[in-house]
Amino acid sequence: MYGLLGSEENVENLHLPEGNHDYGYPKRVGAYEFLARHLEMDLTRLKGGEGAVDESFVRILP
């Protein structure tokens, strides 16, 4: 489909062979990076000293 529209460079794949069928941390990080890249957002405020996305501020409601 992307090839038909002349946008092959916009296709991305995140391969997580050890991943479960969930929305776990590795998948969320992939989504954060994809959205930041395509929406021109800056992730530096979300990344800790080692460059990993820090979700410690997130509170999951019951």
N, C-alpha and C positions, 0 to 999 in steps of 0.2 A: 504494500500500500504506500509506504513512504517513497519507494522508488518511482511509483507512478506519479507521485506529486513532486518529484525532484528534491526530496528532503532526506535522502539516505543518511546524511550526517546527523540527523536528529534521533536515530534509532539507538537505543541503549539497552543493555541486558545486564542484570545483576544475578550472577550464578552463585547460589548458595547450596551446594550439594549436601551439606550436613544439616540444612535447615528443616524445621518442622512446618506444618501448615498452620502458620500463625502470623502475627504481626510483631515478632520479636525484635530485639534491639538491632541485629544486623540489617534487617529489612527496613526498620525505621531510619537508620543511618543512611541507607541507600536512598530512601525517599527524601530525606532532608537534603542530601547533596544534589540529587536530581532537581528538586524544586529550587534550591538556592541558585544552581547554575542557570536554569531556564527563566527564573523570575528575577535574576540579577540581585540576589540577596547575599548578605555577608554573614557567614557562619562563625566568624571568629569569636563572637560573644557566647556562643554555645559550646565552643571547644575548650577543653582544659589544657593544662601544660603539655601533655603528651600528644595533643592534636585530636583526641577522641571527643566525640560529642558527649557533653555532660548533661544528663537528664535529672540530676539530683533535685532540681527545683520543681519537678513535676509532681503533682499530688493527684492520685487516682481516687476519685470519689466512689463511695459505695453505691 
